[in-house]
Amino acid sequence: MDHFREEIVARKSGKGLTLLFRIVTWFFIVIFALIAMLYLSQVMAMRFDLTTILPLLVFGGLAWFLYVYKDNLRTEYEYAFTNGEIDFAKVLGNKRRKALLALRMREVEAGGYIDSPNFDKYLVMEGVKRLDFYLNGKERLYFLYFTREGKRQLLVFEPSETLVKMMGEYSKAVETA
């Protein structure tokens, strides 16, 4: 029987603050673009001096920068588990999806909740790279410890109980309770 589960982890608190940041960001995008267009009209009228070109570049660059990075305000993580393999992705603004990691459960050497003593053991090991794929603080986080290409990695994320049980079916190193 095939095992498949997909989970989307979105920020639970601060949605109002995120909305406020998005509104303020769009406001500044419009203002900076309008100011840049004013200076662009002067450049098109053949006024090529530093007092017109520099503000055009600064305000145009600010408007472009805010427009490109506005999607980073709304971040989600996606966990997709299929028959012993779990894929992690970061979703920005419900538009762009960036694949972060694909992990086979047979690669996992240890796993459990971060309040277990095993987590502290792996956290203090020298040369361990920590990967944080969670958004909602420290409530019921889970870790997976694995070695890939000679590099030790400690992955921290926030799966559901169902996903933890499914991972436990494919790896004996994973604690399910």
Backbone torsions as a table, in degrees:
resi	resn	phi	psi	omega
1	MET	NA	135.5	179.3
2	ASP	-77.8	141.9	175.4
3	HIS	-112.2	121.2	178.1
4	PHE	-139.0	134.7	175.0
5	ARG	-151.9	134.2	176.9
6	GLU	-123.9	133.1	179.8
7	GLU	-130.9	140.6	175.2
8	ILE	-113.0	127.3	179.2
9	VAL	-110.3	114.5	178.6
10	ALA	-113.2	159.8	179.0
11	ARG	-66.1	128.6	-177.0
12	LYS	-86.1	-33.8	-179.3
13	SER	-115.0	160.7	177.1
14	GLY	82.8	17.6	-179.3
15	LYS	-66.7	-35.4	178.0
16	GLY	-66.4	-39.8	178.5
17	LEU	-67.0	-39.2	177.1
18	THR	-63.3	-41.8	177.3
19	LEU	-62.0	-42.2	178.0
20	LEU	-61.6	-43.5	177.7
21	PHE	-62.1	-38.8	179.3
22	ARG	-65.9	-41.2	178.6
23	ILE	-64.3	-45.2	179.4
24	VAL	-64.3	-39.5	178.9
25	THR	-62.2	-46.9	178.3
26	TRP	-63.1	-37.6	177.5
27	PHE	-59.0	-48.4	-179.3
28	PHE	-69.8	-32.1	175.2
29	ILE	-59.4	-47.3	-179.0
30	VAL	-64.9	-46.1	-178.8
31	ILE	-62.4	-48.8	-179.1
32	PHE	-63.4	-37.9	179.2
33	ALA	-67.2	-40.4	177.9
34	LEU	-64.4	-42.0	177.7
35	ILE	-64.0	-41.9	178.3
36	ALA	-62.5	-38.8	178.9
37	MET	-67.4	-32.7	175.5
38	LEU	-62.0	-45.8	178.8
39	TYR	-70.6	-30.9	176.6
40	LEU	-64.4	-38.4	178.2
41	SER	-64.1	-33.8	177.3
42	GLN	-71.2	-37.4	177.9
43	VAL	-66.5	-37.6	179.1
44	MET	-70.1	-20.4	176.0
45	ALA	-87.7	18.3	174.9
46	MET	70.0	28.8	172.7
47	ARG	-96.2	89.8	-178.0
48	PHE	-100.3	78.3	172.8
49	ASP	-132.4	171.3	-174.0
50	LEU	-64.4	-30.5	-177.8
51	THR	-74.1	-11.4	174.9
52	THR	-107.5	-37.6	-176.8
53	ILE	-74.1	-42.3	-178.2
54	LEU	-63.2	-48.7	177.0
55	PRO	-63.8	-33.5	176.6
56	LEU	-60.1	-47.2	-179.9
57	LEU	-67.6	-39.9	-178.0
58	VAL	-67.6	-52.7	-177.0
59	PHE	-71.5	-36.5	175.0
60	GLY	-64.6	-40.6	178.2
61	GLY	-65.9	-39.9	177.4
62	LEU	-64.4	-42.6	178.8
63	ALA	-63.5	-43.2	179.0
64	TRP	-64.3	-45.3	-179.5
65	PHE	-59.7	-46.2	178.9
66	LEU	-64.6	-39.4	179.7
67	TYR	-64.5	-42.4	-177.9
68	VAL	-69.3	-39.6	-173.7
69	TYR	-98.4	8.7	179.2
70	LYS	-66.5	-28.7	-179.4
71	ASP	-69.7	-20.8	179.4
72	ASN	-69.0	-12.3	177.9
73	LEU	-72.1	-24.8	-179.4
74	ARG	-116.8	95.7	-175.6
75	THR	-113.6	138.7	175.1
76	GLU	-135.2	155.6	172.9
77	TYR	-113.1	144.6	179.1
78	GLU	-122.4	128.7	175.7
79	TYR	-114.5	125.2	178.5
80	ALA	-124.1	117.3	-178.7
81	PHE	-107.7	124.2	178.8
82	THR	-136.9	110.3	173.1
83	ASN	44.7	54.1	174.9
84	GLY	88.6	5.1	176.7
85	GLU	-126.0	132.3	-179.8
86	ILE	-117.9	130.2	179.3
87	ASP	-109.3	137.4	178.7
88	PHE	-116.1	136.3	179.0
89	ALA	-141.2	152.6	176.1
90	LYS	-110.6	126.4	-178.7
91	VAL	-109.0	123.4	-177.9
92	LEU	-108.7	117.0	175.2
93	GLY	62.8	25.5	-177.5
94	ASN	57.1	19.4	-178.6
95	LYS	-121.6	-49.7	-175.3
96	ARG	-105.5	137.4	179.8
97	ARG	-121.8	124.3	-179.5
98	LYS	-115.5	117.0	178.1
99	ALA	-69.2	130.1	-177.1
100	LEU	-104.1	-44.5	-172.9
101	LEU	-162.8	141.4	169.9
102	ALA	-120.6	124.8	-172.8
103	LEU	-131.4	126.9	174.1
104	ARG	-85.8	138.7	-176.8
105	MET	-65.7	-22.8	178.4
106	ARG	-72.9	-15.0	174.8
107	GLU	-79.0	-19.9	-174.1
108	VAL	-73.2	126.4	179.3
109	GLU	-93.2	-27.5	178.6
110	ALA	-158.8	153.5	177.9
111	GLY	-160.8	151.1	178.8
112	GLY	171.8	-179.4	178.1
113	TYR	-76.3	150.2	-173.8
114	ILE	-71.0	-12.3	176.6
115	ASP	-84.4	2.3	177.0
116	SER	-85.2	154.3	179.6
117	PRO	-65.5	-23.3	178.3
118	ASN	-61.2	-35.9	-178.4
119	PHE	-61.8	-45.5	-179.5
120	ASP	-62.5	-35.1	179.0
121	LYS	-61.6	-45.1	-178.9
122	TYR	-77.4	-28.0	-178.6
123	LEU	-67.9	-36.5	-177.1
124	VAL	-88.8	-4.0	177.7
125	MET	-63.7	142.7	-179.0
126	GLU	-77.7	139.0	177.1
127	GLY	82.0	14.9	179.5
128	VAL	-93.4	126.5	177.3
129	LYS	-91.7	127.9	-179.0
130	ARG	-97.3	130.6	177.1
131	LEU	-112.9	118.5	-179.7
132	ASP	-104.9	110.6	178.7
133	PHE	-118.7	56.3	179.4
134	TYR	-142.6	162.7	-177.8
135	LEU	-125.6	-26.0	-166.7
136	ASN	-104.9	56.1	172.7
137	GLY	65.0	-148.9	-171.1
138	LYS	-104.4	14.2	-177.3
139	GLU	-80.4	117.0	173.8
140	ARG	52.6	50.2	176.8
141	LEU	-83.5	155.1	-176.0
142	TYR	-126.4	149.1	177.9
143	PHE	-125.1	152.3	171.9
144	LEU	-131.1	128.3	178.3
145	TYR	-108.5	129.8	-179.5
146	PHE	-151.8	161.8	177.3
147	THR	-118.7	130.0	179.2
148	ARG	-136.4	125.1	-179.7
149	GLU	54.2	39.2	177.6
150	GLY	79.0	1.0	-178.9
151	LYS	-107.5	127.5	178.9
152	ARG	-83.2	132.6	-176.9
153	GLN	-133.3	143.8	179.1
154	LEU	-123.0	111.3	-176.9
155	LEU	-98.6	129.1	177.6
156	VAL	-118.9	127.3	179.7
157	PHE	-150.4	178.5	-175.4
158	GLU	-124.0	79.2	-180.0
159	PRO	-83.7	165.6	173.2
160	SER	-81.3	168.0	177.8
161	GLU	-61.4	-37.1	179.5
162	THR	-61.9	-43.6	179.3
163	LEU	-65.9	-38.9	178.0
164	VAL	-61.7	-43.2	178.9
165	LYS	-64.2	-39.2	178.5
166	MET	-65.7	-39.6	177.8
167	MET	-64.5	-36.7	179.5
168	GLY	-64.7	-26.5	178.0
169	GLU	-70.6	-23.9	-176.2
170	TYR	-104.9	-9.9	179.8
171	SER	-145.3	125.3	177.9
172	LYS	-75.3	-15.9	-179.1
173	ALA	-78.5	-8.6	-176.5
174	VAL	-94.0	126.6	175.1
175	GLU	-81.0	133.5	-178.6
176	THR	-107.6	-6.8	-179.1
177	ALA	-122.8	NA	NA
